[in-house]
Amino acid sequence: MVGNLKKFSRGLVLALASTLIFASCSPAGGGSSKEGNVKTVGVIQHVQHPALDSANEGFVKALADKGYKDGEKVKIDQKNAQGEVVNNDSIAKKFASDKVDLIFAIATPSAQAAYNATKEIPVVLTAVTDPVAAKLVKSMDKSGTNVTGTSDLAPIKKQLEIVKKINPNAKKVGFMYNAGEANSVIQAKEAAKAAKELGLEIVEQTITSTNDVAQATDIVCSKVDALYIPTDNMVVSARAIVAKKALDKKIPVISAEGSVVEAGGLLSEGLDYKSLGYEAGLMAVDILEGKSKPQDMKVKLAEKFTLTVNKKTLDKLGIKLPKELQDKAQFVGGEK
């Protein structure tokens, strides 16, 4: 009997020890989706279109290149808000309640939703024109908040200079945008300032939904010598309509995004969004590894711009491209 009691006691002690060891190795909170050293990254993309898709692709590639391949050292939860503010908010709140390790926000509405949802979880943004004006960071040189990332501030003055180069007699340039998108409002103000310096007049045409695009394009093209499309998510998502309507009226479309040119716009000295997303990914890795904190990091600007020209559109408009532009251009829609 005594022997049995000793065996029972030893067994009980071993069972309790095993339980304590298991508990000490288990993640706090019990319901967390994190396993071992696997990090969790929540991605909010405002809407689906080529530029934002490329930024997303670049981000994921940067993580993979640094050893954080999805499903291995990191779990990436991809969500698309379908252009709806309410969707951005619900996705961000879910990520915050799940206590993900980092949120990657693509475009201003998604970044604002993430920042509103949490002031503790690191947020890395991209495709945000002016993070300071959007009240996401205190300074471009040092964030001062839990947000950092890469800005898609476009060289608007340089792009408007191209209008004068392809048509020295141009006087009025249309600027179509969604007045409800903070990025676009900032760009409209910048365009007006740059145009004045170049002796041009900006003719604004606002929209509130993609259903407005066709009529808005017809209206603005009847008033201008060229049409400029900024990095506006709503307008860019309807780029094919804009390009066709403008071409029918023989109005060249200049854009901040190469995807507009691929859809039939004339040209763009635009951003490389994949590179922009890739740089954001590298910043995210530094944060995940504890090498940097968002509040101490600067928001980086795009450094790579590419002049893209649609050859078919160029021919249909009967425009002769100046040699300085032709020599550095990448042509789509036909042979050089």
C-alpha positions as a Python dict, from the first residue, in 0.01 Angstrom:
ca = {
    (1, 'M'): (0, 0, 0),
    (2, 'V'): (281, 240, 97),
    (3, 'G'): (460, 161, -228),
    (4, 'N'): (149, 241, -427),
    (5, 'L'): (112, 572, -246),
    (6, 'K'): (473, 662, -327),
    (7, 'K'): (418, 580, -693),
    (8, 'F'): (100, 784, -695),
    (9, 'S'): (280, 1081, -533),
    (10, 'R'): (566, 1068, -785),
    (11, 'G'): (317, 1053, -1070),
    (12, 'L'): (124, 1348, -935),
    (13, 'V'): (441, 1556, -899),
    (14, 'L'): (548, 1476, -1257),
    (15, 'A'): (203, 1563, -1392),
    (16, 'L'): (202, 1897, -1210),
    (17, 'A'): (554, 1976, -1329),
    (18, 'S'): (459, 1899, -1687),
    (19, 'T'): (154, 2124, -1659),
    (20, 'L'): (363, 2412, -1524),
    (21, 'I'): (623, 2375, -1799),
    (22, 'F'): (353, 2368, -2068),
    (23, 'A'): (184, 2675, -1921),
    (24, 'S'): (510, 2870, -1909),
    (25, 'C'): (570, 2798, -2277),
    (26, 'S'): (218, 2893, -2388),
    (27, 'P'): (150, 3247, -2517),
    (28, 'A'): (-22, 3486, -2279),
    (29, 'G'): (-384, 3556, -2349),
    (30, 'G'): (-469, 3201, -2455),
    (31, 'G'): (-669, 3303, -2766),
    (32, 'S'): (-378, 3454, -2960),
    (33, 'S'): (-318, 3328, -3313),
    (34, 'K'): (61, 3364, -3266),
    (35, 'E'): (254, 3040, -3250),
    (36, 'G'): (609, 3037, -3122),
    (37, 'N'): (811, 3306, -3298),
    (38, 'V'): (566, 3349, -3585),
    (39, 'K'): (473, 3717, -3627),
    (40, 'T'): (132, 3834, -3742),
    (41, 'V'): (92, 4117, -3992),
    (42, 'G'): (-247, 4257, -4086),
    (43, 'V'): (-273, 4423, -4429),
    (44, 'I'): (-547, 4674, -4512),
    (45, 'Q'): (-564, 4778, -4879),
    (46, 'H'): (-817, 5053, -4947),
    (47, 'V'): (-920, 4938, -5293),
    (48, 'Q'): (-795, 4710, -5569),
    (49, 'H'): (-613, 4873, -5857),
    (50, 'P'): (-268, 4819, -6014),
    (51, 'A'): (-73, 5082, -5817),
    (52, 'L'): (-191, 4965, -5475),
    (53, 'D'): (-166, 4600, -5581),
    (54, 'S'): (198, 4661, -5677),
    (55, 'A'): (271, 4827, -5342),
    (56, 'N'): (121, 4526, -5165),
    (57, 'E'): (327, 4289, -5377),
    (58, 'G'): (647, 4483, -5303),
    (59, 'F'): (579, 4474, -4929),
    (60, 'V'): (526, 4097, -4923),
    (61, 'K'): (841, 4044, -5132),
    (62, 'A'): (1053, 4254, -4897),
    (63, 'L'): (938, 4047, -4600),
    (64, 'A'): (1010, 3723, -4787),
    (65, 'D'): (1355, 3846, -4895),
    (66, 'K'): (1436, 3913, -4530),
    (67, 'G'): (1328, 3567, -4421),
    (68, 'Y'): (966, 3643, -4336),
    (69, 'K'): (785, 3430, -4589),
    (70, 'D'): (410, 3413, -4540),
    (71, 'G'): (316, 3097, -4355),
    (72, 'E'): (661, 3044, -4207),
    (73, 'K'): (809, 3315, -3982),
    (74, 'V'): (511, 3541, -4042),
    (75, 'K'): (140, 3510, -4099),
    (76, 'I'): (9, 3781, -4333),
    (77, 'D'): (-365, 3847, -4313),
    (78, 'Q'): (-469, 4027, -4633),
    (79, 'K'): (-786, 4240, -4628),
    (80, 'N'): (-933, 4471, -4895),
    (81, 'A'): (-1175, 4748, -4794),
    (82, 'Q'): (-1326, 4770, -5145),
    (83, 'G'): (-1301, 5150, -5131),
    (84, 'E'): (-1537, 5177, -4833),
    (85, 'V'): (-1446, 5377, -4521),
    (86, 'V'): (-1666, 5159, -4301),
    (87, 'N'): (-1477, 4849, -4420),
    (88, 'N'): (-1143, 5011, -4341),
    (89, 'D'): (-1264, 5086, -3989),
    (90, 'S'): (-1398, 4736, -3919),
    (91, 'I'): (-1084, 4567, -4054),
    (92, 'A'): (-856, 4794, -3849),
    (93, 'K'): (-1056, 4736, -3531),
    (94, 'K'): (-1040, 4360, -3585),
    (95, 'F'): (-662, 4369, -3628),
    (96, 'A'): (-633, 4580, -3313),
    (97, 'S'): (-848, 4339, -3109),
    (98, 'D'): (-647, 4045, -3245),
    (99, 'K'): (-331, 4222, -3127),
    (100, 'V'): (-139, 4162, -3450),
    (101, 'D'): (230, 4249, -3437),
    (102, 'L'): (209, 4508, -3715),
    (103, 'I'): (-46, 4664, -3952),
    (104, 'F'): (45, 4750, -4311),
    (105, 'A'): (-195, 5015, -4446),
    (106, 'I'): (-214, 5090, -4818),
    (107, 'A'): (-360, 5438, -4900),
    (108, 'T'): (-467, 5721, -4672),
    (109, 'P'): (-817, 5596, -4570),
    (110, 'S'): (-669, 5263, -4460),
    (111, 'A'): (-384, 5429, -4272),
    (112, 'Q'): (-623, 5665, -4092),
    (113, 'A'): (-847, 5373, -3994),
    (114, 'A'): (-547, 5184, -3855),
    (115, 'Y'): (-425, 5484, -3657),
    (116, 'N'): (-773, 5548, -3518),
    (117, 'A'): (-798, 5183, -3410),
    (118, 'T'): (-468, 5163, -3223),
    (119, 'K'): (-198, 5389, -3086),
    (120, 'E'): (14, 5094, -2969),
    (121, 'I'): (47, 4846, -3255),
    (122, 'P'): (305, 4963, -3514),
    (123, 'V'): (147, 5083, -3839),
    (124, 'V'): (353, 5097, -4160),
    (125, 'L'): (184, 5288, -4440),
    (126, 'T'): (237, 5338, -4811),
    (127, 'A'): (59, 5526, -5093),
    (128, 'V'): (-13, 5816, -4857),
    (129, 'T'): (69, 6154, -5011),
    (130, 'D'): (99, 6368, -4698),
    (131, 'P'): (101, 6174, -4369),
    (132, 'V'): (142, 6499, -4172),
    (133, 'A'): (-167, 6664, -4323),
    (134, 'A'): (-354, 6337, -4275),
    (135, 'K'): (-262, 6363, -3903),
    (136, 'L'): (-87, 6027, -3902),
    (137, 'V'): (261, 6150, -3807),
    (138, 'K'): (396, 6464, -3643),
    (139, 'S'): (684, 6507, -3885),
    (140, 'M'): (820, 6343, -4199),
    (141, 'D'): (1169, 6341, -4042),
    (142, 'K'): (1060, 6176, -3718),
    (143, 'S'): (714, 6023, -3696),
    (144, 'G'): (646, 6081, -3328),
    (145, 'T'): (357, 5830, -3342),
    (146, 'N'): (314, 5455, -3390),
    (147, 'V'): (298, 5519, -3767),
    (148, 'T'): (574, 5531, -4028),
    (149, 'G'): (623, 5416, -4388),
    (150, 'T'): (657, 5550, -4743),
    (151, 'S'): (481, 5842, -4911),
    (152, 'D'): (370, 5854, -5275),
    (153, 'L'): (405, 6231, -5307),
    (154, 'A'): (427, 6284, -5683),
    (155, 'P'): (644, 6543, -5861),
    (156, 'I'): (341, 6740, -5985),
    (157, 'K'): (536, 7041, -6110),
    (158, 'K'): (764, 6818, -6319),
    (159, 'Q'): (460, 6646, -6468),
    (160, 'L'): (292, 6977, -6555),
    (161, 'E'): (615, 7091, -6718),
    (162, 'I'): (570, 6802, -6960),
    (163, 'V'): (235, 6952, -7068),
    (164, 'K'): (421, 7262, -7185),
    (165, 'K'): (685, 7052, -7357),
    (166, 'I'): (435, 6855, -7567),
    (167, 'N'): (212, 7160, -7626),
    (168, 'P'): (382, 7497, -7573),
    (169, 'N'): (49, 7671, -7642),
    (170, 'A'): (-137, 7491, -7364),
    (171, 'K'): (-313, 7723, -7121),
    (172, 'K'): (-560, 7515, -6921),
    (173, 'V'): (-509, 7177, -6757),
    (174, 'G'): (-795, 6975, -6611),
    (175, 'F'): (-751, 6817, -6270),
    (176, 'M'): (-1007, 6549, -6187),
    (177, 'Y'): (-1026, 6406, -5836),
    (178, 'N'): (-1241, 6282, -5550),
    (179, 'A'): (-1284, 6578, -5314),
    (180, 'G'): (-1343, 6335, -5028),
    (181, 'E'): (-994, 6186, -5057),
    (182, 'A'): (-737, 6372, -4847),
    (183, 'N'): (-447, 6276, -5078),
    (184, 'S'): (-621, 6431, -5376),
    (185, 'V'): (-715, 6757, -5204),
    (186, 'I'): (-349, 6807, -5114),
    (187, 'Q'): (-242, 6736, -5471),
    (188, 'A'): (-503, 6977, -5610),
    (189, 'K'): (-355, 7259, -5400),
    (190, 'E'): (-3, 7163, -5508),
    (191, 'A'): (-110, 7151, -5874),
    (192, 'A'): (-266, 7498, -5857),
    (193, 'K'): (55, 7639, -5711),
    (194, 'A'): (281, 7466, -5964),
    (195, 'A'): (57, 7560, -6258),
    (196, 'K'): (70, 7928, -6167),
    (197, 'E'): (449, 7918, -6172),
    (198, 'L'): (436, 7762, -6520),
    (199, 'G'): (180, 8004, -6663),
    (200, 'L'): (-94, 7740, -6664),
    (201, 'E'): (-444, 7740, -6518),
    (202, 'I'): (-585, 7441, -6333),
    (203, 'V'): (-950, 7358, -6404),
    (204, 'E'): (-1077, 7137, -6123),
    (205, 'Q'): (-1341, 6869, -6178),
    (206, 'T'): (-1450, 6675, -5871),
    (207, 'I'): (-1635, 6346, -5844),
    (208, 'T'): (-1801, 6165, -5555),
    (209, 'S'): (-1823, 5814, -5704),
    (210, 'T'): (-1698, 5616, -6003),
    (211, 'N'): (-2042, 5665, -6157),
    (212, 'D'): (-1952, 6033, -6205),
    (213, 'V'): (-1635, 5966, -6402),
    (214, 'A'): (-1771, 5943, -6757),
    (215, 'Q'): (-1974, 6264, -6740),
    (216, 'A'): (-1705, 6447, -6544),
    (217, 'T'): (-1444, 6357, -6806),
    (218, 'D'): (-1666, 6488, -7086),
    (219, 'I'): (-1725, 6814, -6898),
    (220, 'V'): (-1364, 6888, -6808),
    (221, 'C'): (-1226, 6785, -7148),
    (222, 'S'): (-1447, 7046, -7315),
    (223, 'K'): (-1265, 7318, -7119),
    (224, 'V'): (-898, 7227, -7125),
    (225, 'D'): (-590, 7157, -7339),
    (226, 'A'): (-475, 6858, -7129),
    (227, 'L'): (-606, 6648, -6842),
    (228, 'Y'): (-403, 6558, -6533),
    (229, 'I'): (-493, 6256, -6321),
    (230, 'P'): (-336, 6253, -5970),
    (231, 'T'): (-283, 5951, -5745),
    (232, 'D'): (-657, 5943, -5672),
    (233, 'N'): (-788, 5595, -5592),
    (234, 'M'): (-1140, 5658, -5722),
    (235, 'V'): (-1039, 5815, -6053),
    (236, 'V'): (-758, 5567, -6116),
    (237, 'S'): (-996, 5276, -6061),
    (238, 'A'): (-1193, 5414, -6360),
    (239, 'R'): (-883, 5496, -6567),
    (240, 'A'): (-998, 5314, -6881),
    (241, 'I'): (-1311, 5532, -6902),
    (242, 'V'): (-1109, 5850, -6850),
    (243, 'A'): (-852, 5753, -7114),
    (244, 'K'): (-1114, 5665, -7378),
    (245, 'K'): (-1331, 5973, -7320),
    (246, 'A'): (-1029, 6205, -7332),
    (247, 'L'): (-888, 6042, -7645),
    (248, 'D'): (-1224, 6078, -7821),
    (249, 'K'): (-1195, 6452, -7759),
    (250, 'K'): (-826, 6460, -7858),
    (251, 'I'): (-719, 6564, -7507),
    (252, 'P'): (-388, 6420, -7379),
    (253, 'V'): (-401, 6261, -7036),
    (254, 'I'): (-98, 6310, -6811),
    (255, 'S'): (-93, 6102, -6496),
    (256, 'A'): (98, 6041, -6176),
    (257, 'E'): (49, 5666, -6224),
    (258, 'G'): (175, 5439, -6501),
    (259, 'S'): (-140, 5225, -6488),
    (260, 'V'): (-337, 5515, -6639),
    (261, 'V'): (-100, 5516, -6937),
    (262, 'E'): (-135, 5142, -6983),
    (263, 'A'): (-512, 5198, -6995),
    (264, 'G'): (-477, 5453, -7278),
    (265, 'G'): (-357, 5775, -7117),
    (266, 'L'): (-73, 5954, -7296),
    (267, 'L'): (213, 5961, -7048),
    (268, 'S'): (326, 5956, -6688),
    (269, 'E'): (644, 6040, -6507),
    (270, 'G'): (516, 5834, -6224),
    (271, 'L'): (598, 5636, -5916),
    (272, 'D'): (717, 5279, -5898),
    (273, 'Y'): (466, 5151, -5642),
    (274, 'K'): (629, 4811, -5611),
    (275, 'S'): (953, 4979, -5499),
    (276, 'L'): (752, 5201, -5264),
    (277, 'G'): (590, 4895, -5106),
    (278, 'Y'): (922, 4711, -5094),
    (279, 'E'): (1083, 4993, -4896),
    (280, 'A'): (787, 4990, -4657),
    (281, 'G'): (842, 4617, -4616),
    (282, 'L'): (1205, 4668, -4518),
    (283, 'M'): (1094, 4921, -4259),
    (284, 'A'): (840, 4671, -4126),
    (285, 'V'): (1111, 4405, -4084),
    (286, 'D'): (1322, 4644, -3876),
    (287, 'I'): (1021, 4705, -3653),
    (288, 'L'): (932, 4336, -3620),
    (289, 'E'): (1291, 4255, -3523),
    (290, 'G'): (1302, 4531, -3264),
    (291, 'K'): (1572, 4725, -3447),
    (292, 'S'): (1358, 5037, -3486),
    (293, 'K'): (1048, 5197, -3338),
    (294, 'P'): (794, 5378, -3561),
    (295, 'Q'): (801, 5695, -3354),
    (296, 'D'): (1175, 5735, -3416),
    (297, 'M'): (1162, 5663, -3790),
    (298, 'K'): (1125, 5903, -4081),
    (299, 'V'): (859, 5871, -4349),
    (300, 'K'): (1044, 5800, -4672),
    (301, 'L'): (963, 5958, -5009),
    (302, 'A'): (962, 5786, -5345),
    (303, 'E'): (1296, 5807, -5521),
    (304, 'K'): (1229, 5613, -5840),
    (305, 'F'): (1019, 5770, -6118),
    (306, 'T'): (964, 5633, -6467),
    (307, 'L'): (849, 5816, -6780),
    (308, 'T'): (596, 5589, -6950),
    (309, 'V'): (438, 5678, -7286),
    (310, 'N'): (153, 5506, -7468),
    (311, 'K'): (267, 5487, -7832),
    (312, 'K'): (-79, 5421, -7977),
    (313, 'T'): (-225, 5718, -7794),
    (314, 'L'): (69, 5934, -7899),
    (315, 'D'): (6, 5847, -8264),
    (316, 'K'): (-371, 5899, -8243),
    (317, 'L'): (-322, 6242, -8089),
    (318, 'G'): (-65, 6329, -8356),
    (319, 'I'): (183, 6453, -8097),
    (320, 'K'): (554, 6457, -8168),
    (321, 'L'): (741, 6378, -7850),
    (322, 'P'): (1044, 6604, -7785),
    (323, 'K'): (1375, 6420, -7812),
    (324, 'E'): (1461, 6473, -7445),
    (325, 'L'): (1144, 6286, -7348),
    (326, 'Q'): (1170, 6023, -7619),
    (327, 'D'): (1521, 5926, -7515),
    (328, 'K'): (1423, 5840, -7157),
    (329, 'A'): (1071, 5708, -7214),
    (330, 'Q'): (949, 5353, -7174),
    (331, 'F'): (684, 5287, -7439),
    (332, 'V'): (371, 5076, -7402),
    (333, 'G'): (89, 5009, -7647),
    (334, 'G'): (310, 4979, -7952),
    (335, 'E'): (665, 4999, -8076),
    (336, 'K'): (888, 5300, -8023),
}
